[in-house]
């Protein structure tokens, strides 16, 4: 079974990125993948602090996050754009998860061999594209391959109906295709 971990860099209620991620997840599931969604806010990770880590090690929530990463073949990430970059919530989770550990001197074992697909939604004209570019650089440094199929949804306020579904069937098909493409890559 192809296993994918889906993450949203936004914790906001009614998040456009979460709605877009839900659509993309359906595409991956339709292509045969098993998808687990993890709410980063529920991990309750403290802001990364080297002194905190040195004094007490990584919090239990970091170990849980690393375990989720390790047990999945691929990552599906919805990244909102905050001032041209990706969100502090996502940055903090990746920073904690990539810290060296006793059994993992580089800290990158949970990311080894992974492929990630990136999507984003924004009320602006670029659809969060800059956040994807910034996140790609970090993921590459961590050893994660980024799938060529991505999607950036512009003018997100107008794109969803009251039920949180994309209004335009052609856009929905493109978003689902990103999930299906990742499912295919995860199967390899």
N, CA, C and O atoms as a DFTB+ gen file, in Angstrom:
752 C
 N C O
     1  1       0.853      -1.192       0.000
     2  2       0.000       0.000       0.000
     3  2       0.889       1.242       0.000
     4  3       1.848       1.331       0.767
     5  1       0.566       2.181      -0.853
     6  2       1.273       3.457      -0.919
     7  2       0.772       4.339       0.215
     8  3      -0.413       4.666       0.271
     9  1       1.663       4.726       1.114
    10  2       1.268       5.540       2.265
    11  2       1.802       6.959       2.122
    12  3       2.986       7.177       1.865
    13  1       0.896       7.918       2.295
    14  2       1.229       9.334       2.163
    15  2       0.813      10.052       3.428
    16  3      -0.270       9.812       3.959
    17  1       1.672      10.933       3.910
    18  2       1.356      11.788       5.046
    19  2       1.007      13.167       4.505
    20  3       1.813      13.793       3.816
    21  1      -0.199      13.639       4.819
    22  2      -0.667      14.949       4.363
    23  2      -0.560      15.952       5.505
    24  3      -1.041      15.707       6.611
    25  1       0.078      17.085       5.221
    26  2       0.300      18.136       6.205
    27  2      -0.186      19.471       5.664
    28  3      -0.002      19.777       4.486
    29  1      -0.802      20.255       6.520
    30  2      -1.203      21.602       6.146
    31  2      -0.444      22.592       7.018
    32  3      -0.440      22.480       8.243
    33  1       0.190      23.550       6.381
    34  2       0.952      24.563       7.107
    35  2       0.097      25.634       7.741
    36  3       0.624      26.552       8.369
    37  1      -1.211      25.539       7.591
    38  2      -2.128      26.499       8.199
    39  2      -2.993      25.789       9.232
    40  3      -3.499      24.696       8.978
    41  1      -3.159      26.394      10.368
    42  2      -4.028      25.834      11.407
    43  2      -5.326      26.627      11.524
    44  3      -6.147      26.339      12.395
    45  1      -5.519      27.606      10.670
    46  2      -6.687      28.479      10.739
    47  2      -7.964      27.714      10.416
    48  3      -8.008      26.927       9.470
    49  1      -9.006      27.955      11.217
    50  2     -10.320      27.399      10.888
    51  2     -10.744      27.966       9.541
    52  3     -10.586      29.162       9.294
    53  1     -11.278      27.123       8.676
    54  2     -11.687      27.588       7.360
    55  2     -10.515      27.846       6.422
    56  3     -10.648      28.596       5.455
    57  1      -9.387      27.240       6.697
    58  2      -8.176      27.444       5.904
    59  2      -8.377      27.031       4.449
    60  3      -8.823      25.920       4.165
    61  1      -8.044      27.938       3.533
    62  2      -8.099      27.614       2.113
    63  2      -7.141      26.468       1.793
    64  3      -7.440      25.604       0.969
    65  1      -5.988      26.475       2.457
    66  2      -5.006      25.435       2.207
    67  2      -5.494      24.075       2.684
    68  3      -5.213      23.059       2.048
    69  1      -6.224      24.043       3.800
    70  2      -6.766      22.770       4.263
    71  2      -7.836      22.262       3.300
    72  3      -7.902      21.065       3.021
    73  1      -8.668      23.160       2.794
    74  2      -9.689      22.750       1.831
    75  2      -9.043      22.218       0.549
    76  3      -9.497      21.224      -0.017
    77  1      -7.983      22.885       0.101
    78  2      -7.269      22.430      -1.089
    79  2      -6.612      21.074      -0.826
    80  3      -6.626      20.193      -1.686
    81  1      -6.036      20.912       0.369
    82  2      -5.412      19.651       0.741
    83  2      -6.438      18.519       0.753
    84  3      -6.150      17.417       0.285
    85  1      -7.620      18.780       1.280
    86  2      -8.665      17.756       1.311
    87  2      -8.988      17.256      -0.098
    88  3      -9.180      16.058      -0.306
    89  1      -9.047      18.158      -1.044
    90  2      -9.311      17.796      -2.446
    91  2      -8.160      16.967      -3.004
    92  3      -8.386      15.958      -3.672
    93  1      -6.956      17.382      -2.740
    94  2      -5.775      16.684      -3.235
    95  2      -5.677      15.278      -2.632
    96  3      -5.297      14.327      -3.314
    97  1      -6.020      15.161      -1.356
    98  2      -6.030      13.861      -0.677
    99  2      -7.000      12.912      -1.380
   100  3      -6.690      11.736      -1.576
   101  1      -8.165      13.419      -1.757
   102  2      -9.135      12.569      -2.467
   103  2      -8.537      12.037      -3.773
   104  3      -8.783      10.888      -4.142
   105  1      -7.764      12.854      -4.465
   106  2      -7.109      12.397      -5.685
   107  2      -6.108      11.288      -5.415
   108  3      -6.029      10.323      -6.175
   109  1      -5.339      11.420      -4.334
   110  2      -4.365      10.382      -3.973
   111  2      -5.082       9.096      -3.576
   112  3      -4.660       8.004      -3.957
   113  1      -6.155       9.222      -2.817
   114  2      -6.907       8.039      -2.394
   115  2      -7.548       7.347      -3.591
   116  3      -7.542       6.119      -3.673
   117  1      -8.096       8.118      -4.513
   118  2      -8.691       7.535      -5.718
   119  2      -7.653       6.778      -6.541
   120  3      -7.995       5.846      -7.268
   121  1      -6.388       7.176      -6.430
   122  2      -5.299       6.507      -7.154
   123  2      -4.736       5.326      -6.371
   124  3      -3.756       4.713      -6.795
   125  1      -5.347       5.004      -5.232
   126  2      -4.948       3.821      -4.476
   127  2      -4.050       4.046      -3.281
   128  3      -3.598       3.082      -2.662
   129  1      -3.781       5.290      -2.941
   130  2      -2.905       5.565      -1.796
   131  2      -3.692       5.567      -0.492
   132  3      -4.876       5.902      -0.456
   133  1      -3.012       5.193       0.555
   134  2      -3.533       5.334       1.913
   135  2      -2.960       6.654       2.433
   136  3      -1.743       6.826       2.493
   137  1      -3.833       7.574       2.803
   138  2      -3.380       8.908       3.218
   139  2      -3.752       9.158       4.667
   140  3      -4.903       8.981       5.066
   141  1      -2.767       9.570       5.448
   142  2      -2.990       9.982       6.838
   143  2      -2.788      11.489       6.899
   144  3      -1.745      11.997       6.487
   145  1      -3.784      12.203       7.412
   146  2      -3.632      13.652       7.598
   147  2      -3.207      13.907       9.036
   148  3      -3.777      13.347       9.973
   149  1      -2.215      14.747       9.198
   150  2      -1.714      15.102      10.519
   151  2      -1.873      16.605      10.709
   152  3      -1.367      17.395       9.912
   153  1      -2.572      16.992      11.761
   154  2      -2.764      18.399      12.089
   155  2      -1.558      18.862      12.898
   156  3      -1.373      18.437      14.039
   157  1      -0.745      19.723      12.318
   158  2       0.477      20.174      12.989
   159  2       0.184      20.916      14.281
   160  3       0.972      20.850      15.225
   161  1      -0.928      21.615      14.336
   162  2      -1.278      22.339      15.564
   163  2      -1.477      21.370      16.728
   164  3      -1.108      21.670      17.863
   165  1      -2.061      20.209      16.440
   166  2      -2.323      19.232      17.495
   167  2      -1.052      18.610      18.055
   168  3      -1.078      18.032      19.141
   169  1       0.062      18.717      17.332
   170  2       1.328      18.230      17.867
   171  2       1.774      19.065      19.068
   172  3       2.517      18.583      19.922
   173  1       1.318      20.315      19.130
   174  2       1.645      21.211      20.232
   175  2       3.159      21.312      20.442
   176  3       3.659      21.180      21.559
   177  1       3.868      21.548      19.347
   178  2       5.318      21.672      19.409
   179  2       5.703      23.047      19.944
   180  3       5.162      24.059      19.496
   181  1       6.636      23.093      20.902
   182  2       7.127      24.412      21.311
   183  2       7.965      25.006      20.176
   184  3       8.431      24.282      19.295
   185  1       8.149      26.307      20.203
   186  2       9.035      26.943      19.236
   187  2      10.423      26.336      19.420
   188  3      10.908      26.208      20.544
   189  1      11.056      25.962      18.308
   190  2      12.364      25.319      18.427
   191  2      13.332      26.239      19.163
   192  3      13.434      27.431      18.871
   193  1      14.034      25.655      20.122
   194  2      15.003      26.376      20.942
   195  2      16.101      25.384      21.308
   196  3      15.845      24.393      21.991
   197  1      17.313      25.650      20.857
   198  2      18.440      24.765      21.133
   199  2      18.685      24.553      22.616
   200  3      19.098      23.468      23.023
   201  1      18.434      25.581      23.439
   202  2      18.615      25.427      24.884
   203  2      17.579      24.467      25.453
   204  3      17.900      23.627      26.293
   205  1      16.345      24.592      24.999
   206  2      15.282      23.680      25.439
   207  2      15.634      22.243      25.060
   208  3      15.455      21.319      25.854
   209  1      16.128      22.070      23.859
   210  2      16.523      20.736      23.395
   211  2      17.686      20.197      24.226
   212  3      17.678      19.029      24.616
   213  1      18.689      21.041      24.500
   214  2      19.864      20.608      25.269
   215  2      19.488      20.241      26.702
   216  3      20.058      19.313      27.276
   217  1      18.547      20.955      27.272
   218  2      18.157      20.715      28.669
   219  2      17.271      19.483      28.846
   220  3      17.395      18.768      29.840
   221  1      16.379      19.233      27.889
   222  2      15.437      18.133      28.094
   223  2      15.242      17.226      26.899
   224  3      14.387      16.340      26.923
   225  1      16.022      17.434      25.857
   226  2      15.835      16.623      24.656
   227  2      14.596      17.070      23.900
   228  3      13.938      18.043      24.268
   229  1      14.301      16.355      22.862
   230  2      13.125      16.676      22.049
   231  2      11.864      16.263      22.793
   232  3      11.830      15.201      23.414
   233  1      10.822      17.095      22.734
   234  2       9.557      16.729      23.368
   235  2       8.964      15.459      22.734
   236  3       9.297      15.108      21.602
   237  1       8.104      14.795      23.461
   238  2       7.463      13.564      22.972
   239  2       6.736      13.798      21.655
   240  3       6.688      12.909      20.805
   241  1       6.174      14.982      21.482
   242  2       5.448      15.274      20.245
   243  2       6.370      15.267      19.025
   244  3       5.930      14.956      17.918
   245  1       7.636      15.605      19.221
   246  2       8.610      15.551      18.128
   247  2       8.839      14.100      17.722
   248  3       8.905      13.793      16.532
   249  1       8.959      13.212      18.697
   250  2       9.160      11.795      18.404
   251  2       7.944      11.224      17.671
   252  3       8.095      10.406      16.764
   253  1       6.742      11.653      18.060
   254  2       5.524      11.204      17.364
   255  2       5.534      11.695      15.917
   256  3       5.201      10.942      15.002
   257  1       5.915      12.953      15.710
   258  2       5.955      13.506      14.365
   259  2       6.976      12.762      13.514
   260  3       6.686      12.407      12.372
   261  1       8.158      12.523      14.051
   262  2       9.189      11.780      13.323
   263  2       8.705      10.377      12.967
   264  3       9.002       9.874      11.883
   265  1       7.969       9.750      13.865
   266  2       7.426       8.408      13.590
   267  2       6.415       8.463      12.447
   268  3       6.414       7.592      11.577
   269  1       5.550       9.489      12.447
   270  2       4.604       9.652      11.340
   271  2       5.349       9.833      10.015
   272  3       4.980       9.230       9.007
   273  1       6.375      10.645      10.019
   274  2       7.157      10.865       8.803
   275  2       7.787       9.561       8.323
   276  3       7.742       9.244       7.134
   277  1       8.370       8.811       9.248
   278  2       9.091       7.589       8.893
   279  2       8.180       6.514       8.323
   280  3       8.608       5.740       7.466
   281  1       6.945       6.447       8.774
   282  2       6.073       5.345       8.344
   283  2       5.342       5.621       7.029
   284  3       4.570       4.782       6.567
   285  1       5.571       6.764       6.436
   286  2       4.922       7.105       5.171
   287  2       5.961       7.264       4.066
   288  3       7.074       7.730       4.309
   289  1       5.588       6.873       2.853
   290  2       6.512       6.896       1.721
   291  2       6.643       8.271       1.084
   292  3       7.638       8.560       0.420
   293  1       5.633       9.124       1.287
   294  2       5.628      10.422       0.606
   295  2       4.904      11.449       1.465
   296  3       4.198      11.107       2.414
   297  1       5.095      12.709       1.111
   298  2       4.480      13.818       1.826
   299  2       3.653      14.652       0.860
   300  3       4.087      14.948      -0.253
   301  1       2.480      15.019       1.292
   302  2       1.619      15.939       0.553
   303  2       1.466      17.162       1.441
   304  3       0.869      17.082       2.515
   305  1       1.998      18.283       1.002
   306  2       2.057      19.468       1.858
   307  2       1.318      20.635       1.223
   308  3       1.595      21.023       0.088
   309  1       0.374      21.185       1.974
   310  2      -0.305      22.421       1.592
   311  2       0.357      23.549       2.368
   312  3       0.370      23.543       3.598
   313  1       0.902      24.510       1.649
   314  2       1.661      25.567       2.304
   315  2       1.067      26.949       2.022
   316  3       1.082      27.420       0.885
   317  1       0.549      27.585       3.059
   318  2       0.108      28.966       2.869
   319  2       1.330      29.865       2.690
   320  3       2.455      29.476       3.003
   321  1       1.089      31.053       2.190
   322  2       2.189      32.000       2.003
   323  2       2.075      33.102       3.039
   324  3       1.066      33.803       3.114
   325  1       3.123      33.244       3.834
   326  2       3.205      34.303       4.833
   327  2       4.373      35.204       4.438
   328  3       5.530      34.809       4.583
   329  1       4.091      36.387       3.950
   330  2       5.131      37.347       3.564
   331  2       6.173      36.738       2.630
   332  3       7.373      36.967       2.785
   333  1       5.703      35.966       1.667
   334  2       6.589      35.403       0.663
   335  2       7.241      34.092       1.037
   336  3       7.981      33.526       0.232
   337  1       6.991      33.594       2.233
   338  2       7.565      32.320       2.664
   339  2       6.479      31.391       3.154
   340  3       5.291      31.695       3.046
   341  1       6.892      30.257       3.693
   342  2       5.907      29.336       4.235
   343  2       5.699      29.624       5.720
   344  3       6.438      30.409       6.313
   345  1       4.708      28.999       6.308
   346  2       4.251      29.379       7.648
   347  2       5.217      28.973       8.764
   348  3       5.946      27.990       8.635
   349  1       5.215      29.733       9.853
   350  2       6.027      29.372      11.018
   351  2       5.626      28.010      11.601
   352  3       6.482      27.293      12.120
   353  1       4.360      27.648      11.524
   354  2       3.899      26.351      12.027
   355  2       4.619      25.217      11.296
   356  3       5.114      24.284      11.929
   357  1       4.677      25.297       9.980
   358  2       5.346      24.280       9.179
   359  2       6.856      24.328       9.384
   360  3       7.495      23.284       9.523
   361  1       7.425      25.511       9.404
   362  2       8.870      25.673       9.615
   363  2       9.300      25.065      10.938
   364  3      10.301      24.350      11.000
   365  1       8.557      25.342      11.989
   366  2       8.893      24.831      13.312
   367  2       8.827      23.305      13.354
   368  3       9.699      22.660      13.936
   369  1       7.798      22.731      12.740
   370  2       7.663      21.268      12.723
   371  2       8.840      20.631      11.979
   372  3       9.404      19.642      12.447
   373  1       9.210      21.186      10.835
   374  2      10.334      20.647      10.079
   375  2      11.647      20.828      10.832
   376  3      12.501      19.941      10.807
   377  1      11.817      21.960      11.497
   378  2      13.038      22.190      12.273
   379  2      13.180      21.153      13.383
   380  3      14.254      20.576      13.554
   381  1      12.113      20.911      14.138
   382  2      12.164      19.912      15.209
   383  2      12.408      18.516      14.639
   384  3      13.227      17.768      15.173
   385  1      11.720      18.162      13.583
   386  2      11.803      16.799      13.041
   387  2      13.173      16.492      12.450
   388  3      13.552      15.325      12.347
   389  1      13.912      17.506      12.064
   390  2      15.203      17.287      11.411
   391  2      16.392      17.444      12.364
   392  3      17.534      17.540      11.916
   393  1      16.134      17.470      13.653
   394  2      17.232      17.579      14.617
   395  2      17.937      16.238      14.778
   396  3      17.292      15.190      14.785
   397  1      19.266      16.272      14.908
   398  2      19.993      15.012      15.151
   399  2      19.467      14.325      16.411
   400  3      19.068      14.970      17.381
   401  1      19.481      13.011      16.360
   402  2      19.018      12.208      17.496
   403  2      20.038      11.107      17.746
   404  3      20.931      10.873      16.931
   405  1      19.895      10.439      18.875
   406  2      20.846       9.396      19.250
   407  2      20.970       8.339      18.142
   408  3      22.079       7.927      17.797
   409  1      19.860       7.913      17.600
   410  2      19.864       6.871      16.569
   411  2      19.966       7.442      15.154
   412  3      19.974       6.692      14.178
   413  1      20.042       8.763      15.044
   414  2      20.050       9.416      13.729
   415  2      20.918      10.670      13.800
   416  3      20.422      11.764      14.070
   417  1      22.208      10.502      13.557
   418  2      23.169      11.598      13.726
   419  2      22.891      12.797      12.824
   420  3      23.224      13.925      13.188
   421  1      22.291      12.578      11.662
   422  2      22.012      13.691      10.758
   423  2      20.663      14.341      11.067
   424  3      20.464      15.517      10.764
   425  1      19.739      13.593      11.665
   426  2      18.385      14.080      11.909
   427  2      17.487      13.951      10.692
   428  3      16.310      14.308      10.747
   429  1      18.030      13.446       9.600
   430  2      17.271      13.432       8.350
   431  2      16.696      12.069       7.978
   432  3      16.087      11.932       6.917
   433  1      16.876      11.067       8.820
   434  2      16.365       9.730       8.507
   435  2      14.862       9.711       8.195
   436  3      14.458       8.998       7.276
   437  1      14.014      10.463       8.918
   438  2      12.584      10.406       8.586
   439  2      12.245      10.954       7.203
   440  3      11.153      10.714       6.687
   441  1      13.179      11.688       6.607
   442  2      12.946      12.303       5.302
   443  2      13.616      11.535       4.155
   444  3      13.347      11.801       2.984
   445  1      14.483      10.590       4.499
   446  2      15.278       9.886       3.492
   447  2      14.403       9.152       2.488
   448  3      13.506       8.395       2.859
   449  1      14.679       9.388       1.210
   450  2      13.971       8.696       0.146
   451  2      12.546       9.159      -0.100
   452  3      11.826       8.546      -0.889
   453  1      12.134      10.218       0.554
   454  2      10.754      10.700       0.419
   455  2      10.613      11.610      -0.798
   456  3      11.558      12.266      -1.238
   457  1       9.396      11.616      -1.317
   458  2       9.002      12.569      -2.338
   459  2       7.865      13.389      -1.752
   460  3       7.020      12.860      -1.032
   461  1       7.843      14.665      -2.056
   462  2       6.774      15.541      -1.578
   463  2       6.106      16.226      -2.769
   464  3       6.760      16.606      -3.740
   465  1       4.803      16.368      -2.666
   466  2       4.049      17.185      -3.612
   467  2       3.579      18.414      -2.853
   468  3       3.131      18.318      -1.711
   469  1       3.684      19.571      -3.498
   470  2       3.343      20.835      -2.855
   471  2       2.157      21.482      -3.533
   472  3       2.064      21.531      -4.759
   473  1       1.254      21.976      -2.708
   474  2       0.116      22.759      -3.186
   475  2      -0.006      23.972      -2.289
   476  3       0.507      23.986      -1.170
   477  1      -0.688      24.990      -2.785
   478  2      -0.898      26.186      -1.977
   479  2      -2.134      26.919      -2.470
   480  3      -2.543      26.792      -3.624
   481  1      -2.709      27.681      -1.569
   482  2      -3.866      28.514      -1.892
   483  2      -3.669      29.858      -1.225
   484  3      -3.187      29.942      -0.095
   485  1      -4.048      30.913      -1.937
   486  2      -3.885      32.247      -1.401
   487  2      -4.954      33.167      -1.983
   488  3      -5.380      32.981      -3.123
   489  1      -5.387      34.151      -1.210
   490  2      -6.311      35.137      -1.762
   491  2      -5.663      35.991      -2.854
   492  3      -6.368      36.646      -3.622
   493  1      -4.344      35.990      -2.931
   494  2      -3.624      36.808      -3.902
   495  2      -3.520      36.167      -5.265
   496  3      -3.959      35.039      -5.485
   497  1      -2.924      36.919      -6.178
   498  2      -2.833      36.507      -7.582
   499  2      -1.824      35.389      -7.821
   500  3      -1.938      34.673      -8.816
   501  1      -0.831      35.218      -6.933
   502  2       0.194      34.198      -7.167
   503  2      -0.153      32.855      -6.537
   504  3       0.534      31.865      -6.788
   505  1      -1.187      32.802      -5.737
   506  2      -1.655      31.533      -5.204
   507  2      -0.745      30.862      -4.202
   508  3      -0.888      29.665      -3.952
   509  1       0.186      31.595      -3.623
   510  2       1.105      30.998      -2.657
   511  2       2.327      30.375      -3.299
   512  3       3.050      29.623      -2.646
   513  1       2.566      30.667      -4.541
   514  2       3.683      30.071      -5.276
   515  2       5.034      30.332      -4.605
   516  3       5.899      29.456      -4.589
   517  1       5.216      31.531      -4.055
   518  2       6.499      31.843      -3.403
   519  2       6.746      30.946      -2.195
   520  3       7.891      30.588      -1.916
   521  1       5.687      30.581      -1.477
   522  2       5.871      29.681      -0.329
   523  2       6.339      28.313      -0.797
   524  3       7.143      27.666      -0.126
   525  1       5.840      27.870      -1.942
   526  2       6.281      26.587      -2.488
   527  2       7.768      26.625      -2.841
   528  3       8.500      25.670      -2.582
   529  1       8.205      27.730      -3.432
   530  2       9.612      27.849      -3.814
   531  2      10.505      27.817      -2.574
   532  3      11.525      27.129      -2.556
   533  1      10.122      28.558      -1.548
   534  2      10.908      28.574      -0.307
   535  2      10.933      27.188       0.344
   536  3      11.972      26.744       0.831
   537  1       9.795      26.518       0.349
   538  2       9.718      25.185       0.952
   539  2      10.513      24.169       0.142
   540  3      11.136      23.276       0.716
   541  1      10.502      24.290      -1.172
   542  2      11.294      23.376      -2.018
   543  2      12.765      23.413      -1.641
   544  3      13.413      22.370      -1.564
   545  1      13.294      24.599      -1.405
   546  2      14.715      24.723      -1.058
   547  2      15.022      23.978       0.234
   548  3      16.033      23.282       0.324
   549  1      14.161      24.119       1.226
   550  2      14.383      23.447       2.511
   551  2      14.246      21.938       2.354
   552  3      15.072      21.180       2.863
   553  1      13.207      21.502       1.651
   554  2      13.005      20.059       1.475
   555  2      14.171      19.420       0.727
   556  3      14.602      18.322       1.079
   557  1      14.687      20.092      -0.301
   558  2      15.844      19.564      -1.025
   559  2      17.037      19.422      -0.093
   560  3      17.754      18.424      -0.154
   561  1      17.256      20.398       0.761
   562  2      18.362      20.336       1.715
   563  2      18.200      19.152       2.658
   564  3      19.188      18.573       3.110
   565  1      16.952      18.794       2.955
   566  2      16.670      17.676       3.864
   567  2      16.666      16.334       3.140
   568  3      16.448      15.297       3.766
   569  1      16.905      16.342       1.832
   570  2      16.963      15.093       1.081
   571  2      15.638      14.632       0.509
   572  3      15.518      13.488       0.070
   573  1      14.643      15.502       0.507
   574  2      13.327      15.159      -0.030
   575  2      13.250      15.627      -1.483
   576  3      13.573      16.772      -1.798
   577  1      12.819      14.728      -2.353
   578  2      12.584      15.094      -3.753
   579  2      11.219      15.751      -3.851
   580  3      10.261      15.293      -3.228
   581  1      11.127      16.801      -4.616
   582  2       9.844      17.485      -4.791
   583  2       9.281      17.108      -6.150
   584  3       9.943      17.262      -7.177
   585  1       8.060      16.617      -6.144
   586  2       7.399      16.178      -7.369
   587  2       7.219      17.357      -8.320
   588  3       6.997      18.487      -7.883
   589  1       7.314      17.094      -9.607
   590  2       7.135      18.190     -10.561
   591  2       5.700      18.708     -10.630
   592  3       5.480      19.864     -10.991
   593  1       4.718      17.864     -10.288
   594  2       3.320      18.311     -10.301
   595  2       3.031      19.066      -9.016
   596  3       3.092      18.505      -7.923
   597  1       2.716      20.346      -9.162
   598  2       2.337      21.190      -8.033
   599  2       1.084      21.947      -8.443
   600  3       0.637      21.867      -9.587
   601  1       0.521      22.686      -7.483
   602  2      -0.635      23.519      -7.829
   603  2      -0.679      24.709      -6.885
   604  3      -0.532      24.554      -5.672
   605  1      -0.883      25.900      -7.444
   606  2      -1.042      27.124      -6.662
   607  2      -2.385      27.749      -7.047
   608  3      -2.596      28.128      -8.198
   609  1      -3.279      27.849      -6.079
   610  2      -4.627      28.367      -6.306
   611  2      -4.681      29.856      -5.993
   612  3      -4.547      30.258      -4.837
   613  1      -4.876      30.666      -7.015
   614  2      -5.017      32.115      -6.848
   615  2      -6.453      32.466      -6.475
   616  3      -7.381      31.702      -6.735
   617  1      -6.616      33.619      -5.869
   618  2      -7.935      34.165      -5.537
   619  2      -8.813      33.134      -4.814
   620  3      -9.966      32.903      -5.180
   621  1      -8.236      32.533      -3.791
   622  2      -8.873      31.413      -3.088
   623  2     -10.204      31.787      -2.435
   624  3     -11.057      30.917      -2.259
   625  1     -10.401      33.036      -2.079
   626  2     -11.674      33.439      -1.450
   627  2     -12.871      33.142      -2.345
   628  3     -13.961      32.840      -1.858
   629  1     -12.662      33.230      -3.646
   630  2     -13.748      33.006      -4.596
   631  2     -13.796      31.566      -5.119
   632  3     -14.731      31.209      -5.836
   633  1     -12.815      30.741      -4.779
   634  2     -12.670      29.424      -5.418
   635  2     -13.492      28.310      -4.775
   636  3     -13.759      27.291      -5.412
   637  1     -13.894      28.497      -3.523
   638  2     -14.580      27.426      -2.792
   639  2     -16.041      27.768      -2.552
   640  3     -16.409      28.934      -2.409
   641  1     -16.872      26.720      -2.510
   642  2     -18.283      26.924      -2.159
   643  2     -18.440      26.866      -0.638
   644  3     -17.453      26.734       0.085
   645  1     -19.661      26.965      -0.164
   646  2     -19.934      26.983       1.289
   647  2     -19.522      25.684       1.974
   648  3     -19.225      25.683       3.168
   649  1     -19.502      24.581       1.232
   650  2     -19.124      23.282       1.797
   651  2     -17.612      23.053       1.756
   652  3     -17.139      21.993       2.167
   653  1     -16.848      24.036       1.265
   654  2     -15.392      23.902       1.200
   655  2     -14.902      23.142      -0.014
   656  3     -13.763      22.674      -0.032
   657  1     -15.732      23.013      -1.017
   658  2     -15.355      22.320      -2.255
   659  2     -15.022      23.340      -3.331
   660  3     -15.585      24.433      -3.363
   661  1     -14.103      22.971      -4.207
   662  2     -13.757      23.850      -5.321
   663  2     -14.948      23.990      -6.258
   664  3     -15.608      23.007      -6.594
   665  1     -15.210      25.210      -6.671
   666  2     -16.352      25.486      -7.557
   667  2     -16.086      25.033      -8.994
   668  3     -16.996      24.543      -9.663
   669  1     -14.876      25.186      -9.467
   670  2     -14.537      24.904     -10.859
   671  2     -14.088      23.443     -11.009
   672  3     -13.055      23.062     -10.457
   673  1     -14.845      22.623     -11.745
   674  2     -14.482      21.212     -11.920
   675  2     -13.111      21.008     -12.567
   676  3     -12.430      20.028     -12.265
   677  1     -12.701      21.909     -13.444
   678  2     -11.390      21.783     -14.088
   679  2     -10.269      21.997     -13.069
   680  3      -9.252      21.304     -13.106
   681  1     -10.456      22.951     -12.167
   682  2      -9.464      23.195     -11.112
   683  2      -9.430      21.995     -10.170
   684  3      -8.357      21.531      -9.784
   685  1     -10.601      21.499      -9.805
   686  2     -10.649      20.321      -8.925
   687  2      -9.901      19.141      -9.555
   688  3      -9.162      18.438      -8.867
   689  1     -10.086      18.928     -10.836
   690  2      -9.400      17.832     -11.527
   691  2      -7.889      18.012     -11.477
   692  3      -7.159      17.041     -11.281
   693  1      -7.413      19.236     -11.651
   694  2      -5.966      19.501     -11.594
   695  2      -5.406      19.246     -10.204
   696  3      -4.316      18.694     -10.057
   697  1      -6.157      19.651      -9.182
   698  2      -5.696      19.442      -7.805
   699  2      -5.669      17.950      -7.480
   700  3      -4.699      17.455      -6.907
   701  1      -6.724      17.239      -7.842
   702  2      -6.769      15.791      -7.617
   703  2      -5.622      15.099      -8.363
   704  3      -5.071      14.109      -7.883
   705  1      -5.272      15.625      -9.530
   706  2      -4.191      15.051     -10.319
   707  2      -2.845      15.153      -9.601
   708  3      -1.998      14.272      -9.750
   709  1      -2.644      16.212      -8.831
   710  2      -1.415      16.322      -8.039
   711  2      -1.362      15.178      -7.023
   712  3      -0.323      14.539      -6.855
   713  1      -2.488      14.921      -6.347
   714  2      -2.531      13.807      -5.394
   715  2      -2.333      12.462      -6.065
   716  3      -1.612      11.608      -5.551
   717  1      -2.971      12.270      -7.213
   718  2      -2.817      11.011      -7.954
   719  2      -1.381      10.829      -8.420
   720  3      -0.844       9.722      -8.366
   721  1      -0.754      11.912      -8.878
   722  2       0.642      11.834      -9.312
   723  2       1.563      11.446      -8.177
   724  3       2.497      10.668      -8.372
   725  1       1.310      11.981      -6.989
   726  2       2.131      11.635      -5.838
   727  2       1.917      10.167      -5.465
   728  3       2.871       9.478      -5.102
   729  1       0.689       9.687      -5.551
   730  2       0.404       8.277      -5.260
   731  2       1.212       7.372      -6.197
   732  3       1.747       6.347      -5.772
   733  1       1.294       7.756      -7.458
   734  2       2.073       6.975      -8.433
   735  2       3.548       6.995      -8.083
   736  3       4.213       5.961      -8.143
   737  1       4.066       8.157      -7.718
   738  2       5.488       8.258      -7.334
   739  2       5.771       7.457      -6.069
   740  3       6.827       6.834      -5.955
   741  1       4.853       7.465      -5.132
   742  2       5.046       6.743      -3.876
   743  2       5.058       5.237      -4.091
   744  3       5.647       4.497      -3.303
   745  1       4.413       4.788      -5.148
   746  2       4.355       3.355      -5.449
   747  2       5.672       2.834      -6.025
   748  3       5.912       1.627      -6.034
   749  1       6.517       3.734      -6.501
   750  2       7.789       3.306      -7.131
   751  2       8.835       2.958      -6.123
   752  3       9.948       2.584      -6.493
